[in-house]
Amino acid sequence: MATKTVSETFTTRTELVLPNDTNTLGNLMGGRLMHWMDIITAICAQKASNRIVVTASVDFVEFKSAIKLGEIVVLEGKVTRAFTSSMEVRVDVWAENLQTGDKRKSNSAYFTFVAVDQNGNPIPVNQITPETDEDKELYNSAQSRRELRLLLAGRMKAEDSDSWKKLLS
Ligand SMILES: CC(C)(COP(=O)(O)OP(=O)(O)OC[C@H]1O[C@@H](n2cnc3c(N)ncnc32)[C@H](O)[C@@H]1OP(=O)(O)O)[C@@H](O)C(=O)NCCC(=O)NCCS
């Protein structure tokens, strides 16, 4: 199995918020932003695995501040770590007003993708090598996030989770 660096999975996307993207208050709809986030993170996971991938889960997403009609949305994604058939992808989102120059962090989230074969069965993926200090920190913390999400999804028992045991001790 080959390895890929985090930077090889890095993907960016810029969108202009148009009327059809907004609610009646003129703010970007959360569902539209989630759609953009899902697509960019899927591309990251495909770059990492060179496989068909499906979204398995999305971790807690918070919409910190409204993004207005006419503003620019910048999304940046990268794979933080690969496990057996699954990959964790982080996406960061910024909103930018090109008239005022105001640029602010809107949100970030972790998506988990699973590489599948033509029949939809999970298949092993390339491993990910972190290079920068930030990538190494995200790589190391990915194990705890994985255990937590699998616990919440009822796919892991608390007694099998080292992170959970550490939290409670
Ligand atoms: C995701 C999916 C392929 C997992 O299939 P499964 O038969 O349950 O697979 P397994 O139990 O063998 O798990 C396979 C991997 O998925 C991961 N996984 C499964 N459910 C998960 C969840 N809720 N959150 C995070 N990871 C999950 C497992 O941890 C495992 O990862 P690993 O191989 O790296 O250890 C399957 O549930 C599926 O096809 N779901 C629908 C996906 C979909 O339609 N998405 C939206 C459109 S793309």
The ligand as an SDF file (V2000), in Angstrom:
LIG
                    3D

 48 50  0  0  0  0  0  0  0  0999 V2000
  -19.6700    3.6530    5.5540 C   0  0  0  0  0  0  0  0  0  0  0  0
  -19.9390    2.2060    5.2150 C   0  0  0  0  0  0  0  0  0  0  0  0
  -19.2450    1.8430    3.8940 C   0  0  0  0  0  0  0  0  0  0  0  0
  -19.3700    1.3340    6.3430 C   0  0  0  0  0  0  0  0  0  0  0  0
  -19.6940    0.0140    6.0120 O   0  0  0  0  0  0  0  0  0  0  0  0
  -19.7090   -1.1690    7.1220 P   0  0  0  0  0  0  0  0  0  0  0  0
  -20.0630   -2.4120    6.4570 O   0  0  0  0  0  0  0  0  0  0  0  0
  -20.4850   -0.7110    8.2910 O   0  0  0  0  0  0  0  0  0  0  0  0
  -18.1840   -1.2450    7.3830 O   0  0  0  0  0  0  0  0  0  0  0  0
  -17.3030   -1.6270    8.6270 P   0  0  0  0  0  0  0  0  0  0  0  0
  -18.0490   -1.8240    9.9060 O   0  0  0  0  0  0  0  0  0  0  0  0
  -16.4350   -2.7260    8.1360 O   0  0  0  0  0  0  0  0  0  0  0  0
  -16.4330   -0.2960    8.7740 O   0  0  0  0  0  0  0  0  0  0  0  0
  -15.6300    0.1450    7.7120 C   0  0  0  0  0  0  0  0  0  0  0  0
  -14.9700    1.4240    8.1410 C   0  0  0  0  0  0  0  0  0  0  0  0
  -15.9620    2.4300    8.2710 O   0  0  0  0  0  0  0  0  0  0  0  0
  -15.7840    3.0900    9.4960 C   0  0  0  0  0  0  0  0  0  0  0  0
  -17.0780    3.5810    9.9370 N   0  0  0  0  0  0  0  0  0  0  0  0
  -18.2450    2.9440    9.8560 C   0  0  0  0  0  0  0  0  0  0  0  0
  -19.2180    3.7170   10.3740 N   0  0  0  0  0  0  0  0  0  0  0  0
  -18.6360    4.8610   10.7930 C   0  0  0  0  0  0  0  0  0  0  0  0
  -19.1020    6.0400   11.4130 C   0  0  0  0  0  0  0  0  0  0  0  0
  -20.3840    6.2140   11.7260 N   0  0  0  0  0  0  0  0  0  0  0  0
  -18.2100    7.0180   11.7060 N   0  0  0  0  0  0  0  0  0  0  0  0
  -16.9210    6.8610   11.3870 C   0  0  0  0  0  0  0  0  0  0  0  0
  -16.4020    5.7650   10.7850 N   0  0  0  0  0  0  0  0  0  0  0  0
  -17.2570    4.7820   10.5070 C   0  0  0  0  0  0  0  0  0  0  0  0
  -15.2390    2.0090   10.4200 C   0  0  0  0  0  0  0  0  0  0  0  0
  -14.5980    2.5690   11.5600 O   0  0  0  0  0  0  0  0  0  0  0  0
  -14.2720    1.3080    9.4930 C   0  0  0  0  0  0  0  0  0  0  0  0
  -13.0740    2.0620    9.4180 O   0  0  0  0  0  0  0  0  0  0  0  0
  -11.6160    1.3220    9.3370 P   0  0  0  0  0  0  0  0  0  0  0  0
  -11.7080    0.3030    8.2310 O   0  0  0  0  0  0  0  0  0  0  0  0
  -10.6700    2.4120    8.9830 O   0  0  0  0  0  0  0  0  0  0  0  0
  -11.3890    0.7080   10.6740 O   0  0  0  0  0  0  0  0  0  0  0  0
  -21.4690    1.8870    5.1040 C   0  0  0  0  0  0  0  0  0  0  0  0
  -22.0640    2.1380    6.3670 O   0  0  0  0  0  0  0  0  0  0  0  0
  -22.1570    2.7240    4.0580 C   0  0  0  0  0  0  0  0  0  0  0  0
  -22.0570    2.4410    2.8480 O   0  0  0  0  0  0  0  0  0  0  0  0
  -22.8690    3.7940    4.4840 N   0  0  0  0  0  0  0  0  0  0  0  0
  -23.5660    4.6600    3.5420 C   0  0  0  0  0  0  0  0  0  0  0  0
  -22.6070    5.7310    3.0250 C   0  0  0  0  0  0  0  0  0  0  0  0
  -23.3450    6.7900    2.2540 C   0  0  0  0  0  0  0  0  0  0  0  0
  -24.2860    6.5010    1.5500 O   0  0  0  0  0  0  0  0  0  0  0  0
  -22.9130    8.0400    2.4190 N   0  0  0  0  0  0  0  0  0  0  0  0
  -23.5830    9.1840    1.8620 C   0  0  0  0  0  0  0  0  0  0  0  0
  -23.3720    9.3490    0.4210 C   0  0  0  0  0  0  0  0  0  0  0  0
  -21.6970    9.2770   -0.1260 S   0  0  0  0  0  0  0  0  0  0  0  0
  1  2  1  0
  2  3  1  0
  2  4  1  0
  2 36  1  0
  4  5  1  0
  5  6  1  0
  6  7  2  0
  6  8  1  0
  6  9  1  0
  9 10  1  0
 10 11  2  0
 10 12  1  0
 10 13  1  0
 13 14  1  0
 14 15  1  0
 15 16  1  0
 15 30  1  0
 16 17  1  0
 17 18  1  0
 17 28  1  0
 18 19  1  0
 18 27  1  0
 19 20  2  0
 20 21  1  0
 21 22  1  0
 21 27  2  0
 22 23  1  0
 22 24  2  0
 24 25  1  0
 25 26  2  0
 26 27  1  0
 28 29  1  0
 28 30  1  0
 30 31  1  0
 31 32  1  0
 32 33  2  0
 32 34  1  0
 32 35  1  0
 36 37  1  0
 36 38  1  0
 38 39  2  0
 38 40  1  0
 40 41  1  0
 41 42  1  0
 42 43  1  0
 43 44  2  0
 43 45  1  0
 45 46  1  0
 46 47  1  0
 47 48  1  0
M  END
$$$$
